[in-house]
């Protein structure tokens, strides 16, 4: 049975996994946050605005300086959808909430 978690983050514009998939970088209108994909706890936060450029965001905290490929907000649907771990991890952002569905748990 899939595990479902909810992360409350307002104003998300993009998100993406680091190369190891241990961390999720979330870029919002209020800065950047990094979440552990093991616990889904936020492990780093930087309020400085740093929007993605060319499809990449720059990591902070445990992924400091790493260029992370990100999926940006689809302003037509007002959603961000992202998958990882060979499709077993699905994330969707809408209206201030990232819904995490982990099929591997």
Secondary structure, DSSP 8 states (H G I E B T S, - for coil): --EEEEEE-TTEEEEEE-TTSSEEEEEETTEEEEEETTT--EEEEE-S----BTTEEE--GGGTT-EEE-EE-BTTTTBEEEEEGGGTEEEEEETTEEEEEETT-
